[in-house]
Amino acid sequence: MSLRPSTDRFNHNRYSVRLISCTDNRAGGNRLDEMYTLNRVLDNDPFYVKITD
């Protein structure tokens, strides 16, 4: 099992991997959970994420 993300679909080969602290990981999970709750995203609901600068 590889820890690197698959690039087969787009073949851009542009990504980075870095360990983060438990505190930062927990905070990110809490923010993600808040987004799911505020937008009423349920298990298996499809949704899109628009990434901007």
N, C-alpha and C positions, 0 to 999 in steps of 0.2 A: 504494500500500500504506500503510495507516494503522498508526501505532505505538500507537494507543489500542485497548484490548480491546473486543471486541464486547459490546454490552449489549442486543442484539435479543432474546435468549432471555428475560431477566428484566426488562429495562427499568428497572432500579433507578438507573442513572446514578450509582452511588457507587463510585468508584475513584480511585486516584492513580497517577501516574507519576513516577518519580524515578531519575536516574542513580545507580549505585553504583560504588564503586571496584573495580578489578580484583581486589584482595585479598579484598574482601567477596564478590564474585561467585564467585571460586574457592572460598572457604570454604563458601559456600552449595551449590555444586556438589558439593563433597566430602561434605557432610552428606547431601545427597540421594542420592548414590551409596552411602553407608553404609546408608541406610534401605533402598534397593533390595536391597543385598546381605544385610543382616540378615533381611529379610522374604522373601528369595528371589523377588523380583519379576523376571520375565524380560521381554524385549521383547514387546510386544503383550499382556501380561497385564493384565486389568482389575483395578483396586484402588480403594479408597475412602480418602479422607483426612478425618478428623474434626477440625474446627477448633474449639478451645475458648478461653475467656478465660484 
